[in-house]
Amino acid sequence: MSKDMDDRFADPYVIRRLLNESKTWVFVGLGDDPNRTAYQQAKLLQNRGKRIIPVHPAAKTVLGEQGYARLTDVPAPVDVVGVYRRAEFAGEFVDEAIAVGAGAVWLPLDVIDEAAAQRALDAGLDVVMDRCPGVEWALRR
């Protein structure tokens, strides 16, 4: 990871603002397996007052919230889209986040797609990449 990427995609101000001010987080890749990172991070943010919306092909209810098969099926306004898919699939979901008018995209640890992140920035979205919401929550001031 380059310093330039850190500057663009891990801005501490953006991270704090998203954690403090956002209300609705869509978790792409969130299923009902409590051993998966997406589940653990969604539960953590839900426990801290965020509404979470699962997006997974199975469209199951997870953590008491109705799931949707695609991001474009989500009927509510979206503050943050967390992309819990492998990096090679991240771009598709970043593009969907842009299309639905999300406010931000968050790509967790090891999900790195600089081209997709730049498309989101160019479209006016906030972008956090290669950061864990749980770790960042613990570090925020």
C-alpha positions in Angstrom: 0.0 0.0 0.0 1.4 3.4 -1.0 1.4 6.6 1.1 -0.7 8.2 -1.6 -3.4 5.5 -1.1 -3.3 6.1 2.7 -3.9 9.8 2.1 -6.8 9.3 -0.2 -8.5 6.3 1.2 -7.9 6.4 4.9 -8.5 10.0 5.9 -9.0 10.1 9.7 -11.5 12.9 9.4 -13.6 10.9 6.9 -13.4 7.8 9.0 -14.5 9.6 12.2 -17.3 11.4 10.3 -18.6 8.1 8.8 -18.5 6.3 12.2 -20.0 9.2 14.1 -22.7 10.6 11.7 -23.8 7.8 9.5 -27.1 6.0 10.3 -27.5 3.2 7.6 -24.8 0.8 6.6 -25.3 -1.7 3.8 -23.1 -4.8 4.2 -22.5 -6.4 0.8 -21.7 -10.1 1.5 -23.4 -10.3 4.8 -24.9 -13.7 5.5 -26.0 -15.4 8.7 -22.7 -17.0 9.6 -21.5 -15.4 12.9 -18.0 -16.6 12.2 -17.6 -14.3 9.2 -16.0 -10.9 9.4 -19.0 -9.2 7.7 -21.4 -10.6 10.4 -19.1 -9.5 13.2 -18.6 -6.0 11.9 -22.3 -5.6 11.2 -23.2 -6.7 14.7 -20.7 -4.4 16.2 -22.0 -1.4 14.3 -25.6 -2.4 15.0 -24.8 -2.6 18.7 -23.6 1.0 18.4 -26.8 2.3 16.9 -26.3 1.9 13.2 -29.0 0.3 11.0 -27.5 -2.5 9.0 -28.9 -3.9 5.8 -27.6 -7.2 4.5 -27.0 -7.6 0.8 -26.3 -11.2 -0.2 -27.6 -13.4 -3.1 -29.5 -15.5 -0.5 -31.4 -12.3 0.7 -31.8 -13.8 4.2 -32.8 -11.8 7.3 -29.6 -11.3 9.3 -29.4 -9.7 12.7 -33.1 -9.0 12.5 -32.8 -6.9 9.3 -34.3 -7.9 6.0 -31.7 -8.9 3.4 -31.7 -8.0 -0.2 -30.2 -9.9 -3.2 -28.6 -6.8 -4.7 -27.7 -3.3 -3.6 -30.0 -1.9 -6.2 -32.9 -3.7 -4.4 -32.4 -1.8 -1.1 -35.4 0.6 -0.7 -33.8 2.9 2.0 -31.3 5.7 1.6 -27.8 4.4 2.2 -25.1 6.3 4.1 -22.3 3.7 3.8 -21.8 0.6 1.7 -19.4 -1.9 3.3 -18.0 -4.2 0.6 -17.3 -7.5 2.3 -16.3 -9.4 -0.9 -12.9 -10.3 -2.3 -11.0 -7.5 -3.9 -11.6 -8.8 -7.5 -15.3 -8.3 -7.0 -15.2 -5.0 -5.1 -15.4 -2.8 -8.2 -18.9 -4.1 -9.2 -20.3 -3.1 -5.8 -18.5 0.2 -5.7 -20.2 1.0 -9.0 -23.6 0.0 -7.6 -23.0 2.2 -4.6 -22.3 5.1 -6.9 -25.5 4.2 -8.9 -27.8 4.1 -5.9 -26.5 7.4 -4.5 -24.8 6.1 -1.4 -22.8 8.6 0.6 -19.7 6.5 1.1 -18.0 3.1 0.4 -15.9 1.3 3.0 -13.7 -1.5 1.8 -12.4 -3.5 4.8 -8.9 -4.9 5.5 -7.3 -6.5 2.4 -10.1 -5.5 0.1 -8.2 -3.1 -2.2 -9.3 -1.8 -5.5 -7.7 1.6 -6.1 -9.4 2.1 -9.5 -12.9 1.5 -8.0 -12.1 3.7 -5.0 -11.0 6.5 -7.3 -14.3 6.1 -9.3 -16.2 6.6 -6.1 -14.2 9.6 -5.1 -14.7 11.1 -8.6 -18.4 10.5 -8.2 -18.4 12.5 -4.9 -18.6 9.6 -2.4 -16.4 9.3 0.7 -14.1 6.3 0.5 -12.3 4.3 3.2 -10.2 1.3 2.0 -8.2 -1.3 3.8 -9.5 -0.4 7.2 -11.6 -2.3 9.8 -14.6 -0.4 11.1 -14.3 -2.1 14.5 -10.7 -1.1 14.9 -11.4 2.4 13.7 -14.4 2.7 16.1 -12.0 1.8 19.0 -9.5 4.4 17.8 -11.9 7.3 17.2 -11.7 10.3 19.4 
